[in-house]
Amino acid sequence: MKIIVCGGDGFCGWPISLHLSARGHEVVIVDTLVRRAADRELGVDSLTPIRALDERLAAWRAVSGWSIPWHAIDLAHAYDDLLALLVRERPDAVVHLAEQRAAPYSMKSPRHKRYTVDNNVNATHNLLCAVVESGIDSHVVHIGTMGVYGYGSGGGTMIPEGYLAVEVPTADGQGRIEREILHPTDPGSIYHMTKCLDQQLFYYYNKNDKLRVTDLHQGVVWGTNTAETRLDDRLINRFDYDGDYGTVLNRFLMQAAVGHPLTVHGSGGQTRAFIHIQDTVRCLSLALENPPQRGERVRILNQMTETHRVIDLARMVSAMTGADIQHLDNPRNEASRNELPAVARSLISLGLEPTHLQEGLLEEVIGVARAYAHRCDKSRIPCTSKWTTS
């Protein structure tokens, strides 16, 4: 299978590209290295040292024998170049990861809000439009977020995978008609809002042009390396620890490794869905190998393996390491406590064997953090992005 991975240099994109290549797929990366540019803007580097993409690709060729070509095409603004690539390569599938992926970064300022909308929405629409114009029957696989469902205080009802069964009153008010609709969205940041808009774009192009789309609603990713990125130090994956891009569990594990208190924002009663980076690549592979049929509605899958409250994670890491827990004001505009009842039924039915939080894997992440602790800038740990001006 020929697969174009848009955003293939990123935290999820890089291990996905290597995993697909290792499975014998012909992989092409599209990436303008904007994530590295964000590091320069923020004045922070990945805790793990990331080689230049050319070096990474050469290292992969040396250890695997497989070559992965790279094209620096901006999906949001270089439509003609994207279209030409699709026509030339005629991929069986396109993996779409070319979006600004951090909620805090999207809320830093009006400029960051506008950039996130401009980049994410344009990139998604340009890709869908180009696939249709090219005349190819490519399966578009997108990694979205569980955050489209919202993090309100409610609970008690199981979150379905994308679609909700409802009863709609008839026009005469005498009866009801059963329908399935997209689950109502409840974005908690500009980043999450763009993912909600993605859903509407997928719905339209699937309905109007019979585009085959799989939208993976992913939980918070933890862990650093996969089987492929461990093969050579030059292939090591990103480890973001700063207040904008660092994910909560990785931040706790890094903070414990460098002797910093575990920073819990607010009560810690926020519930989040989680998935290990190795399961991310497995899920993506399962989605690609089990595509929807032409004419089938957008396939929406919950890509997560478990849910936890933030305070429970902090206590777990504290018990393992002896790190103190520090409660800080919550910069987000969200409920102090929420439920998130969801499972990944479809991916499990396709063969996913979920990786749950295990002490050995947690220790592995701490080991990575300790090995590169000298690269940590503790001044970049606090989250400075705020959701409101008050």
VMD Tcl script that draws the C-alpha trace (Angstrom):
set ca {
  {0.00 0.00 0.00}
  {1.30 3.49 -0.85}
  {0.61 5.89 2.02}
  {1.28 9.63 2.29}
  {1.76 10.73 5.90}
  {1.10 14.47 6.25}
  {2.88 15.73 9.36}
  {5.23 12.76 9.35}
  {7.99 14.48 11.37}
  {5.81 15.07 14.45}
  {5.35 13.34 17.80}
  {2.80 10.86 16.41}
  {3.65 11.22 12.71}
  {7.27 10.07 12.99}
  {6.65 6.72 14.75}
  {3.60 6.13 12.53}
  {5.71 6.65 9.39}
  {8.36 4.20 10.60}
  {5.80 1.63 11.73}
  {4.03 1.67 8.37}
  {7.34 1.46 6.52}
  {8.43 -1.48 8.69}
  {5.20 -3.27 7.75}
  {6.17 -3.04 4.08}
  {4.05 -0.09 3.03}
  {5.48 2.50 0.63}
  {5.51 5.64 2.78}
  {5.90 9.26 1.66}
  {6.23 12.05 4.25}
  {4.82 15.56 3.75}
  {6.01 18.03 6.39}
  {7.22 21.65 6.45}
  {8.83 21.22 9.92}
  {6.49 23.78 11.51}
  {6.60 21.88 14.80}
  {10.34 22.52 14.98}
  {9.65 26.18 14.18}
  {7.29 26.30 17.17}
  {10.18 25.10 19.36}
  {12.25 28.01 18.18}
  {9.39 30.41 18.76}
  {8.80 29.14 22.30}
  {12.50 28.88 23.13}
  {12.31 25.23 24.13}
  {13.54 21.96 22.64}
  {12.31 18.41 22.87}
  {13.79 16.80 25.97}
  {15.13 14.10 23.66}
  {17.56 15.35 20.99}
  {15.81 15.27 17.60}
  {18.02 14.94 14.54}
  {17.30 16.82 11.32}
  {14.66 15.04 9.27}
  {17.18 14.19 6.52}
  {19.35 12.49 9.16}
  {16.38 10.63 10.60}
  {15.40 9.32 7.18}
  {18.99 8.29 6.38}
  {19.18 6.44 9.71}
  {15.93 4.61 8.96}
  {17.25 3.59 5.56}
  {20.45 2.31 7.22}
  {18.71 0.18 9.87}
  {15.72 -1.03 7.84}
  {16.69 -0.92 4.19}
  {13.54 1.11 3.45}
  {13.57 4.61 1.97}
  {10.97 7.26 2.86}
  {10.88 10.29 0.53}
  {10.03 13.68 2.03}
  {8.20 16.64 0.47}
  {8.00 20.05 2.18}
  {4.46 21.02 1.15}
  {2.27 23.31 3.25}
  {-1.18 21.71 3.11}
  {-2.87 24.88 4.30}
  {-1.44 27.18 1.63}
  {0.20 25.20 -1.21}
  {-2.86 23.58 -2.75}
  {-1.42 23.21 -6.26}
  {1.70 21.46 -4.96}
  {-0.45 19.12 -2.86}
  {-2.69 18.31 -5.81}
  {0.32 17.62 -8.04}
  {1.77 15.26 -5.43}
  {-1.47 13.31 -5.17}
  {-1.78 13.02 -8.95}
  {1.84 11.88 -9.25}
  {1.92 9.43 -6.33}
  {-1.69 8.16 -6.48}
  {-1.62 6.96 -2.87}
  {-3.94 4.29 -1.57}
  {-4.30 6.27 1.65}
  {-3.41 9.66 3.12}
  {-2.78 9.99 6.86}
  {-3.63 13.54 7.97}
  {-1.60 14.77 10.95}
  {-0.70 18.17 9.51}
  {-2.47 20.23 12.18}
  {-1.32 22.36 15.11}
  {-1.97 19.84 17.89}
  {-1.76 21.67 21.23}
  {-4.72 23.25 23.03}
  {-2.55 25.56 25.20}
  {-0.60 26.80 22.17}
  {-3.89 27.58 20.39}
  {-4.91 29.80 23.34}
  {-1.69 31.79 23.83}
  {-2.85 34.91 22.01}
  {-5.17 36.12 19.25}
  {-2.34 35.45 16.79}
  {-2.04 31.83 17.91}
  {-5.81 31.37 17.74}
  {-5.91 32.71 14.19}
  {-2.92 30.62 13.15}
  {-4.48 27.43 14.54}
  {-7.75 27.99 12.69}
  {-6.00 29.04 9.47}
  {-3.61 26.10 9.50}
  {-5.89 23.33 10.71}
  {-9.10 24.10 8.84}
  {-7.37 25.05 5.59}
  {-5.11 21.99 5.72}
  {-8.05 19.64 6.19}
  {-10.18 21.27 3.51}
  {-7.34 21.50 0.99}
  {-6.56 17.82 1.46}
  {-10.17 16.72 0.98}
  {-10.66 19.02 -2.01}
  {-7.41 17.83 -3.61}
  {-8.25 14.15 -3.20}
  {-11.55 14.75 -4.99}
  {-10.01 16.90 -7.74}
  {-7.22 14.38 -8.32}
  {-9.76 11.68 -9.14}
  {-8.04 9.09 -6.95}
  {-9.88 6.87 -4.49}
  {-7.61 7.48 -1.51}
  {-8.71 6.57 2.00}
  {-8.21 9.64 4.22}
  {-7.31 8.75 7.82}
  {-7.32 11.60 10.31}
  {-6.25 11.68 13.93}
  {-8.66 13.89 15.82}
  {-9.28 14.08 19.54}
  {-11.59 12.76 22.23}
  {-11.90 16.43 23.17}
  {-14.57 16.97 20.50}
  {-17.00 15.38 22.97}
  {-16.16 18.04 25.54}
  {-14.99 17.91 29.12}
  {-18.14 19.12 30.83}
  {-19.16 17.97 34.28}
  {-21.83 15.59 33.00}
  {-21.58 11.84 32.77}
  {-23.55 8.69 33.22}
  {-24.09 7.97 29.53}
  {-21.58 6.07 27.43}
  {-19.92 8.19 24.74}
  {-20.52 6.41 21.41}
  {-18.00 6.31 18.61}
  {-18.97 9.45 16.77}
  {-22.67 8.88 16.24}
  {-25.60 9.25 18.60}
  {-29.00 7.55 18.23}
  {-31.80 10.09 18.74}
  {-35.56 10.31 18.31}
  {-36.86 13.29 16.32}
  {-40.52 14.38 16.59}
  {-42.53 14.14 13.37}
  {-43.93 17.33 11.82}
  {-47.40 16.66 13.22}
  {-46.01 16.05 16.69}
  {-47.78 12.69 16.87}
  {-44.82 10.40 16.43}
  {-41.06 10.06 16.49}
  {-38.48 9.03 13.93}
  {-35.22 7.34 14.94}
  {-32.03 8.80 13.46}
  {-28.29 8.64 14.01}
  {-26.50 11.99 14.10}
  {-22.96 13.12 14.77}
  {-22.47 13.31 18.51}
  {-22.88 16.95 19.62}
  {-19.53 18.68 19.96}
  {-18.37 20.75 22.91}
  {-14.92 22.22 22.15}
  {-12.86 23.44 25.07}
  {-10.23 25.40 23.12}
  {-9.57 26.80 19.67}
  {-7.60 23.64 18.89}
  {-10.57 21.46 19.85}
  {-12.87 23.71 17.84}
  {-10.84 23.06 14.67}
  {-11.21 19.33 15.22}
  {-14.97 19.80 15.49}
  {-14.92 21.72 12.19}
  {-12.90 18.87 10.67}
  {-15.82 16.56 11.44}
  {-18.18 18.74 9.41}
  {-15.77 18.86 6.48}
  {-15.43 15.07 6.53}
  {-19.21 14.71 6.69}
  {-19.73 16.97 3.68}
  {-17.08 15.44 1.39}
  {-18.17 11.94 2.35}
  {-21.82 12.77 1.57}
  {-21.19 14.83 -1.55}
  {-18.21 13.07 -3.14}
  {-18.29 9.60 -1.54}
  {-14.84 10.22 -0.07}
  {-13.69 7.38 2.19}
  {-12.75 8.82 5.58}
  {-11.77 7.40 8.96}
  {-11.63 9.87 11.85}
  {-9.76 8.57 14.89}
  {-10.75 10.38 18.09}
  {-7.52 10.01 20.02}
  {-6.92 10.33 23.74}
  {-3.91 11.96 25.39}
  {-0.78 10.18 24.16}
  {1.86 9.11 26.67}
  {5.16 7.32 26.28}
  {8.01 8.26 23.97}
  {9.33 5.45 21.83}
  {8.00 2.58 19.76}
  {9.66 -0.62 18.55}
  {10.95 1.22 15.48}
  {12.24 4.41 17.15}
  {14.26 2.28 19.60}
  {16.32 0.77 16.79}
  {18.78 3.67 16.62}
  {19.41 6.77 18.77}
  {19.00 8.89 15.65}
  {15.38 7.70 15.38}
  {14.35 8.72 18.90}
  {10.93 10.33 19.16}
  {10.02 13.74 20.56}
  {9.52 14.23 24.29}
  {7.63 17.48 24.87}
  {7.60 18.66 28.48}
  {6.77 22.37 28.25}
  {3.48 23.94 29.28}
  {2.25 24.28 25.70}
  {3.01 20.96 24.03}
  {3.79 18.56 26.87}
  {1.00 16.04 27.57}
  {-0.05 15.59 31.18}
  {1.29 12.14 32.02}
  {4.61 12.65 30.21}
  {4.95 15.97 32.04}
  {4.41 14.27 35.41}
  {7.00 11.59 34.61}
  {9.52 14.18 33.44}
  {8.91 16.40 36.45}
  {9.51 13.45 38.77}
  {12.74 12.63 36.92}
  {14.18 16.14 37.30}
  {13.03 16.75 40.89}
  {10.23 19.18 40.07}
  {6.84 19.00 41.86}
  {4.06 17.43 39.82}
  {1.99 20.36 38.53}
  {-1.73 19.66 38.89}
  {-3.89 22.47 37.53}
  {-7.04 23.05 39.55}
  {-8.55 20.20 41.54}
  {-7.14 17.47 39.31}
  {-10.65 16.08 38.98}
  {-10.49 16.40 35.20}
  {-10.90 13.01 33.49}
  {-8.99 12.37 30.30}
  {-8.68 9.45 27.88}
  {-5.17 8.03 27.40}
  {-3.30 5.89 24.92}
  {0.34 4.74 24.74}
  {2.32 5.85 21.68}
  {2.83 2.22 20.64}
  {-0.94 1.73 20.56}
  {-1.29 4.89 18.49}
  {0.74 3.35 15.67}
  {-1.09 0.03 16.00}
  {-4.49 1.75 15.80}
  {-3.46 3.74 12.75}
  {-2.26 0.58 11.04}
  {-5.53 -1.22 11.86}
  {-7.55 1.68 10.45}
  {-5.55 1.66 7.22}
  {-5.80 -2.10 6.79}
  {-9.58 -2.05 7.38}
  {-10.82 0.87 5.25}
  {-14.48 1.83 4.82}
  {-16.16 0.99 1.54}
  {-16.91 3.74 -0.96}
  {-20.30 5.17 -0.05}
  {-19.99 4.17 3.61}
  {-20.42 7.05 6.05}
  {-17.39 8.54 7.82}
  {-15.99 5.91 10.13}
  {-15.37 7.37 13.59}
  {-13.34 5.35 16.08}
  {-12.37 6.17 19.65}
  {-8.60 5.77 19.75}
  {-7.94 5.41 23.46}
  {-7.38 2.56 25.90}
  {-8.37 3.91 29.33}
  {-9.51 6.99 31.23}
  {-8.07 8.49 34.42}
  {-8.48 11.57 36.59}
  {-5.46 13.85 36.50}
  {-5.07 13.78 40.30}
  {-5.05 9.97 40.27}
  {-2.21 9.97 37.76}
  {-0.29 12.45 39.89}
  {-0.74 10.26 42.96}
  {0.40 7.20 41.01}
  {3.60 8.91 39.84}
  {4.16 10.39 43.31}
  {3.88 6.95 44.90}
  {6.41 5.57 42.41}
  {8.94 8.36 42.69}
  {8.36 10.27 45.92}
  {7.69 13.49 43.99}
  {5.58 16.16 45.67}
  {2.26 17.24 44.15}
  {1.71 20.97 43.61}
  {-1.78 22.34 42.89}
  {-1.81 25.42 40.65}
  {-4.59 27.64 39.32}
  {-6.20 26.07 36.28}
  {-5.58 28.24 33.20}
  {-8.36 26.45 31.31}
  {-12.02 27.37 31.31}
  {-13.41 23.94 32.20}
  {-15.34 22.03 34.85}
  {-13.30 21.23 37.95}
  {-14.44 17.62 37.65}
  {-15.85 15.62 34.76}
  {-16.58 12.10 33.65}
  {-15.57 10.64 30.30}
  {-17.22 7.23 29.88}
  {-15.85 5.91 26.59}
  {-14.30 2.77 25.15}
  {-12.58 1.83 21.88}
  {-14.91 -0.99 20.91}
  {-14.29 -0.83 17.16}
  {-10.49 -0.89 17.32}
  {-10.57 -3.72 19.84}
  {-12.87 -5.65 17.50}
  {-10.30 -5.08 14.72}
  {-7.58 -6.66 16.85}
  {-6.16 -3.97 19.13}
  {-4.74 -5.42 22.34}
  {-4.75 -2.34 24.57}
  {-1.66 -1.28 26.47}
  {-2.71 -0.07 29.92}
  {-0.71 1.98 32.39}
  {2.00 -0.34 33.64}
  {4.76 0.43 36.10}
  {7.37 -0.93 33.71}
  {6.30 1.41 30.92}
  {6.07 4.35 33.32}
  {9.59 3.56 34.53}
  {10.75 3.43 30.92}
  {9.50 6.98 30.32}
  {11.12 8.15 33.57}
  {14.34 6.51 32.39}
  {14.24 8.48 29.14}
  {13.57 11.68 31.09}
  {16.47 11.02 33.48}
  {18.84 10.26 30.61}
  {18.15 13.69 29.10}
  {17.40 15.65 32.28}
  {20.34 17.95 31.52}
  {18.39 19.25 28.53}
  {15.41 20.34 30.65}
  {14.76 24.07 31.05}
  {12.65 24.18 34.22}
  {11.49 27.69 33.40}
  {9.50 26.20 30.50}
  {7.55 23.74 32.66}
  {4.75 26.13 33.82}
  {1.75 26.59 31.56}
  {1.47 30.28 30.72}
  {-1.35 30.12 28.17}
  {-4.68 31.18 29.66}
  {-8.18 30.58 28.36}
  {-9.68 33.82 29.71}
  {-8.42 37.37 30.22}
  {-9.80 37.68 33.75}
}
mol new
graphics top color blue
foreach p $ca { graphics top sphere $p radius 0.5 }
foreach p [lrange $ca 0 end-1] q [lrange $ca 1 end] { graphics top cylinder $p $q radius 0.2 }
display resetview
